[in-house]
Amino acid sequence: MKNKLQLNWKKVLIFLFCSGGLIILTGSFWMSLGFMLLLFAIDGVLANWEQRRKTKKFFEELKKSQEEKDDADHVHD
């Protein structure tokens, strides 16, 4: 079975390092856990936004090239 969860381990390590620093600073495991979950949520939202932006740009370019092709075909008719 293929693993569908794609994790960027560098981000995970950075998040863990930040959470560990918070544990040292605040002495609260729960605050650190909340901070880590918040970082993962923000990262997910940003990744989703970036993917939608790239997809929209791709389809706009595809539509533009198709319109240019159609225009070129009508000129030769």
Z-matrix of the N, CA and C atoms (Angstrom, degrees):
N
C 1 1.451
C 2 1.526 1 108.60
N 3 1.313 2 115.66 1 130.64
C 4 1.463 3 121.06 2 -177.71
C 5 1.529 4 110.30 3 -80.28
N 6 1.325 5 115.72 4 137.47
C 7 1.458 6 120.95 5 178.12
C 8 1.526 7 108.88 6 -75.29
N 9 1.331 8 117.37 7 118.89
C 10 1.458 9 121.66 8 -178.03
C 11 1.522 10 112.52 9 -87.48
N 12 1.313 11 117.46 10 -15.45
C 13 1.453 12 121.61 11 -178.71
C 14 1.523 13 109.39 12 -83.35
N 15 1.318 14 116.30 13 115.64
C 16 1.457 15 121.62 14 179.79
C 17 1.525 16 108.56 15 -103.14
N 18 1.321 17 116.56 16 111.88
C 19 1.458 18 120.89 17 179.44
C 20 1.518 19 110.11 18 -110.43
N 21 1.303 20 115.36 19 139.26
C 22 1.449 21 121.13 20 171.90
C 23 1.532 22 105.47 21 -91.11
N 24 1.310 23 116.21 22 105.42
C 25 1.458 24 120.14 23 -172.33
C 26 1.522 25 112.46 24 -66.85
N 27 1.322 26 117.82 25 -25.72
C 28 1.466 27 119.62 26 175.48
C 29 1.521 28 110.60 27 -64.50
N 30 1.343 29 116.40 28 -42.81
C 31 1.464 30 120.20 29 177.72
C 32 1.519 31 110.97 30 -64.81
N 33 1.321 32 116.17 31 -40.49
C 34 1.465 33 120.00 32 179.51
C 35 1.523 34 109.82 33 -60.69
N 36 1.325 35 117.14 34 -44.42
C 37 1.457 36 120.41 35 179.47
C 38 1.525 37 111.85 36 -65.08
N 39 1.325 38 116.67 37 -39.27
C 40 1.470 39 119.46 38 177.00
C 41 1.517 40 110.37 39 -64.26
N 42 1.339 41 117.40 40 -44.07
C 43 1.456 42 120.72 41 178.58
C 44 1.527 43 111.08 42 -62.05
N 45 1.334 44 116.77 43 -41.52
C 46 1.463 45 120.18 44 178.84
C 47 1.530 46 111.22 45 -65.44
N 48 1.326 47 116.01 46 -39.45
C 49 1.461 48 120.17 47 177.84
C 50 1.534 49 110.28 48 -62.75
N 51 1.336 50 116.35 49 -44.09
C 52 1.473 51 119.90 50 177.56
C 53 1.529 52 110.93 51 -62.80
N 54 1.320 53 116.52 52 -42.29
C 55 1.463 54 120.17 53 179.49
C 56 1.520 55 110.93 54 -65.54
N 57 1.334 56 116.74 55 -40.78
C 58 1.464 57 120.19 56 176.43
C 59 1.518 58 111.64 57 -61.55
N 60 1.319 59 116.16 58 -41.18
C 61 1.464 60 120.03 59 175.97
C 62 1.515 61 111.76 60 -62.00
N 63 1.326 62 117.22 61 -38.58
C 64 1.461 63 120.30 62 177.77
C 65 1.519 64 111.55 63 -66.63
N 66 1.327 65 116.67 64 -37.95
C 67 1.473 66 119.35 65 177.63
C 68 1.518 67 109.31 66 -60.49
N 69 1.326 68 116.61 67 -42.89
C 70 1.466 69 120.46 68 179.62
C 71 1.530 70 110.50 69 -65.88
N 72 1.341 71 116.79 70 -43.89
C 73 1.465 72 120.17 71 -177.23
C 74 1.523 73 113.40 72 -71.07
N 75 1.329 74 117.13 73 -43.06
C 76 1.465 75 119.97 74 -174.13
C 77 1.522 76 113.34 75 -101.34
N 78 1.318 77 117.18 76 -23.14
C 79 1.462 78 120.12 77 -176.86
C 80 1.520 79 112.21 78 75.96
N 81 1.334 80 117.48 79 13.37
C 82 1.453 81 120.83 80 -176.14
C 83 1.529 82 110.40 81 -118.33
N 84 1.317 83 116.04 82 113.98
C 85 1.460 84 121.03 83 176.23
C 86 1.516 85 110.54 84 -64.59
N 87 1.319 86 118.09 85 -40.49
C 88 1.462 87 122.17 86 -175.41
C 89 1.527 88 111.74 87 -66.71
N 90 1.321 89 116.75 88 -37.14
C 91 1.461 90 119.24 89 177.01
C 92 1.528 91 109.63 90 -66.54
N 93 1.319 92 115.95 91 -40.17
C 94 1.449 93 120.60 92 178.52
C 95 1.528 94 110.46 93 -63.87
N 96 1.320 95 117.27 94 -43.10
C 97 1.465 96 121.36 95 178.22
C 98 1.520 97 110.72 96 -62.79
N 99 1.318 98 117.07 97 -42.54
C 100 1.466 99 121.32 98 177.38
C 101 1.512 100 111.68 99 -61.93
N 102 1.309 101 116.88 100 -41.48
C 103 1.462 102 121.27 101 178.68
C 104 1.524 103 110.34 102 -63.29
N 105 1.312 104 116.86 103 -42.72
C 106 1.460 105 120.59 104 179.90
C 107 1.530 106 110.73 105 -64.47
N 108 1.319 107 117.43 106 -42.86
C 109 1.463 108 120.42 107 178.03
C 110 1.529 109 111.23 108 -64.12
N 111 1.323 110 115.87 109 -38.02
C 112 1.458 111 120.35 110 177.14
C 113 1.531 112 110.86 111 -63.88
N 114 1.327 113 117.11 112 -41.70
C 115 1.463 114 120.54 113 177.23
C 116 1.528 115 111.64 114 -62.63
N 117 1.324 116 117.16 115 -42.45
C 118 1.463 117 120.44 116 178.14
C 119 1.530 118 110.95 117 -64.26
N 120 1.329 119 117.41 118 -39.85
C 121 1.466 120 120.42 119 179.25
C 122 1.531 121 110.83 120 -64.82
N 123 1.323 122 116.91 121 -45.44
C 124 1.464 123 120.66 122 178.70
C 125 1.516 124 110.36 123 -62.56
N 126 1.320 125 117.05 124 -42.36
C 127 1.459 126 121.16 125 178.75
C 128 1.527 127 110.74 126 -61.19
N 129 1.315 128 117.28 127 -41.84
C 130 1.464 129 121.15 128 178.95
C 131 1.520 130 112.33 129 -64.56
N 132 1.325 131 116.47 130 -41.85
C 133 1.464 132 120.68 131 178.90
C 134 1.525 133 110.21 132 -64.61
N 135 1.328 134 117.17 133 -44.01
C 136 1.464 135 120.63 134 179.36
C 137 1.531 136 111.75 135 -65.20
N 138 1.322 137 116.87 136 -39.88
C 139 1.468 138 120.16 137 178.31
C 140 1.530 139 110.59 138 -64.63
N 141 1.324 140 116.96 139 -40.07
C 142 1.461 141 121.66 140 178.51
C 143 1.527 142 110.17 141 -64.73
N 144 1.327 143 117.22 142 -44.28
C 145 1.461 144 121.78 143 178.94
C 146 1.524 145 110.71 144 -61.44
N 147 1.340 146 117.16 145 -44.07
C 148 1.455 147 121.22 146 -179.75
C 149 1.533 148 111.05 147 -64.01
N 150 1.317 149 117.54 148 -41.16
C 151 1.465 150 121.63 149 179.14
C 152 1.523 151 111.19 150 -64.09
N 153 1.334 152 117.17 151 -43.07
C 154 1.463 153 120.51 152 177.89
C 155 1.519 154 111.07 153 -63.51
N 156 1.332 155 117.17 154 -40.29
C 157 1.459 156 121.99 155 179.79
C 158 1.532 157 110.46 156 -63.55
N 159 1.330 158 116.91 157 -44.59
C 160 1.469 159 120.84 158 179.27
C 161 1.526 160 110.93 159 -65.27
N 162 1.325 161 117.15 160 -40.70
C 163 1.458 162 121.38 161 -179.76
C 164 1.526 163 110.13 162 -65.42
N 165 1.325 164 116.92 163 -43.58
C 166 1.466 165 121.12 164 179.02
C 167 1.524 166 110.46 165 -62.03
N 168 1.325 167 116.87 166 -43.88
C 169 1.463 168 120.85 167 179.60
C 170 1.526 169 110.61 168 -63.31
N 171 1.330 170 117.12 169 -42.07
C 172 1.465 171 121.43 170 179.37
C 173 1.525 172 110.70 171 -60.00
N 174 1.345 173 117.50 172 -47.16
C 175 1.453 174 120.33 173 -177.85
C 176 1.529 175 111.87 174 -70.44
N 177 1.341 176 117.80 175 -31.73
C 178 1.459 177 119.75 176 175.25
C 179 1.526 178 110.78 177 -65.03
N 180 1.340 179 116.69 178 -42.55
C 181 1.467 180 120.38 179 177.87
C 182 1.529 181 110.95 180 -65.75
N 183 1.328 182 116.51 181 -39.32
C 184 1.458 183 120.89 182 178.21
C 185 1.527 184 110.44 183 -63.73
N 186 1.327 185 116.84 184 -43.43
C 187 1.460 186 121.65 185 179.12
C 188 1.525 187 110.31 186 -64.30
N 189 1.323 188 116.74 187 -41.78
C 190 1.460 189 121.00 188 179.96
C 191 1.532 190 110.58 189 -63.59
N 192 1.317 191 117.42 190 -44.63
C 193 1.468 192 120.34 191 179.86
C 194 1.527 193 110.77 192 -65.95
N 195 1.326 194 117.17 193 -36.21
C 196 1.467 195 120.85 194 178.07
C 197 1.526 196 110.38 195 -66.91
N 198 1.350 197 116.92 196 -40.93
C 199 1.464 198 120.04 197 178.13
C 200 1.524 199 110.77 198 -64.82
N 201 1.341 200 117.21 199 -39.87
C 202 1.455 201 120.40 200 177.81
C 203 1.525 202 110.95 201 -64.35
N 204 1.309 203 116.45 202 -38.37
C 205 1.474 204 120.65 203 178.14
C 206 1.525 205 109.99 204 -66.21
N 207 1.334 206 116.49 205 -43.27
C 208 1.464 207 120.48 206 178.92
C 209 1.525 208 110.09 207 -62.74
N 210 1.326 209 117.92 208 -42.28
C 211 1.464 210 121.76 209 178.88
C 212 1.523 211 110.69 210 -62.33
N 213 1.321 212 116.83 211 -41.76
C 214 1.455 213 121.42 212 179.05
C 215 1.535 214 110.50 213 -65.65
N 216 1.316 215 117.74 214 -37.60
C 217 1.465 216 121.66 215 178.71
C 218 1.529 217 111.10 216 -66.64
N 219 1.341 218 117.36 217 -37.67
C 220 1.465 219 121.00 218 -179.33
C 221 1.517 220 111.58 219 -72.00
N 222 1.311 221 117.16 220 -29.68
C 223 1.467 222 120.62 221 178.60
C 224 1.512 223 110.19 222 -67.91
N 225 1.349 224 117.22 223 -37.81
C 226 1.457 225 121.60 224 -177.43
C 227 1.533 226 113.02 225 -80.82
N 228 1.317 227 118.30 226 -9.20
C 229 1.474 228 120.99 227 -178.24
C 230 1.495 229 112.25 228 -75.44
